[in-house]
């Protein structure tokens, strides 16, 4: 994935606010396991390296979030067309997450699922 074209100032509170909004989203929507939202400036700065600075025209950085278990959530960063609705249903958000999540993250999620299964077996 590639970063947006602007140089951003790191904003840790911006990231913390986004994580809190994700937590509340899943708390308020207990049947949802996925969501898609716009990335915050802090996330763009932290997660999208500056050496990959070309954001496709007509796109903005977005985040696909997957609730793995309880308070465990995994995020995948991508570019989403600005003309498309970011407020998608759970199935569409799942498809987007699965399409954009890095292979290493998928492996980590599989190991985590195995660990949770063993502990709660």
N, C-alpha and C positions, 0 to 999 in steps of 0.2 A: 504494500500500500504506500501511497505517497502523501506528502504533507501539503497543507494549504500554502498559498504563495506569500502570505504575510509572515513577517517575523513577529513572534508573540512574546510577551513578558510572562514568565512563569507566575502562576497564581494558584498556590496550594489551596487556598480557601475555595476557589472556583471549582477545583477538583473535588474537594470534600463536599461541597454543596451538591455537585452532580451525583456523587455516590449516595448521598442522603436522599436525593430525589428518586434514584433508582430503588433504594430500600423501601421508601414510602409507596412507590408505584406498585411493587409486588405485594406489599402489605395490603394496599387498597384493592388490588386485583388478584386475589388468591388463586384464581384459575389460570392465570397467565404464567408462562415460563420464559417468555421472550418479549423484548421490546426494541424498538428502533427510535433513536432520538438524535437531535443535532449535538455534535461535540462542543464542549466549552472551549474557550481560549486556552485555559490551563491544560486541558487534555490534548489539544492540538500541539501545544508546545512540548508536553511531556511524552506523548505517544507517537507523534509523527515527526521523525527526524528531519532537521533542516536540510540535509543533503538531498532529500527527496522532495524538492520544493514545488513541483509542478502539479497543481490541482487542476483537473480537467475543467475546461470551460463549461459553465452551467451546472457545476456541482459544488457541494459544500461537504466538509468533513462531518461524518456521522458516526454513531456508536450503535452497534447491535449488542444487546445485553441478554445473557442467558442466566436464569436462576437455576443453579445446579442443585442446591439443597439448603434449606434453612436460610441463613444469611450469606451463603456462598454464591457469588455471582461472577461470571466471566464476561469480559468485554472484548469485542473485536472492532477495530477501527477501519473505516472505509469511506469512500466518497459516494454521496447520494445525489441524484439529480435534483436541482432546486425546484423544477417544475412538477416533480412527483410528490405525492402526499407522504409525509414522514410518519403519520399516525396510522400504522398498518396493524392488522389483526395478528394474533399470536402465531398462526400458521405461516403467514408471510414473513413475520419477523424471524421465525425459526429458519425458514429457507434462506433468508439473507445472512443470518448468523452462520449457518452451516456452509454457505458458499464462501464466506470471507474469513472464517476463523483459520489461523495458521495451523499447519499439521502438528507442530510441537504442542500447541495449546490443546488440540484434540487428544493427543496422547496423554497429556497431563490430566485432562478431564476424565479419560478412561481409567487412569490409575486412581484418581480420586473416587470415582464411582465404585471401583472394586474395593477400595478401603472402607467406604461407607457401608457397602454391602456386607463386608466381613464383620465390621463392628456391630451392625444392627441385624445381622444375619438370619 
